[in-house]
């Protein structure tokens, strides 16, 4: 598992799917926003805007529930969410 630390550009909750913006802060990834649709990982810690938080960028993620191994996840139009 590969972890990295990013600075939150908004309030981030554990389990949010995040993208890194051009100013090197992480925000909730979302479909339909050209600056935030390239997800880089999943937050495993929470943090308010401006604070550091941890993100899994490679490896297994255990913060999701109700999934079947091998299922695909798709980025949602709700910031930080998937379907």
N, C-alpha and C positions, 0 to 999 in steps of 0.2 A: 504494500500500500504506500502510495506517495502522498505526503501531506505538504501543504504550503500555507503560508500566512498572508492574508490580504488585509488591506484597510477597507472598512465598510463605507460605501458611498450612501448608504441608507440603512435602516434597521434590518438586520439579517437574522433569521432564525435557523437553528439546526434543521437540516433537511431541505433548505432552499437550494435550488439550482442557481448557480451564479455565473456571471460573465464579467470580464474585466474591460473597463471602458478605456478610451484613449488617454485619460488622465491617470491611469494606473490604479484606479479604485475598483472594488468589486461591487456590483449591483445585482439585483435579482434578474436573472435572464428571462426574456419574454419574446414571444413570436410577434412580429410586426414592428419591432423597434430595431432599426439597422445598427444602433450602437450597443444593443444588448441581446442579440439573438445567438451569438456564438458562445455557448455554454463551455466553461472550463472545468467545472466540477460541482461538488455538492458540499455545502457547509456542514461541518460536524460540530461546530460550536456556534453560539449566538453572539451578537454584539450590536450595540447601537451605532448610528452613523459616526464615522471618524475613529472607531476603535478597531483593533486587530481581531481577526477571527480565523479559525482553521478551516481548510478546504481539502477534501480528498480529490486529487486530480488524476489519480490512476489507481485502480484496484477495486476491491469489493466495497460496496456501501451497504451498511446495515441499518440505516435510518428510515427506510421505506417499509410500509406494511401492506399486506394484502396482495403481494405480487407472486407470480409463479416464476421459478427459475427459468431463464431463457427468454422471458417476455421482453419485448421492446418497450421503452419509455419514449414519449414524445413531449417536447417542450410545449407548454400551454400558452395561451394568450393572457393568462393570469400570472403576473410577475412571480418568478420563483417556483412555479408549480409545473406539474407534469400530468399527463393522462395516458 
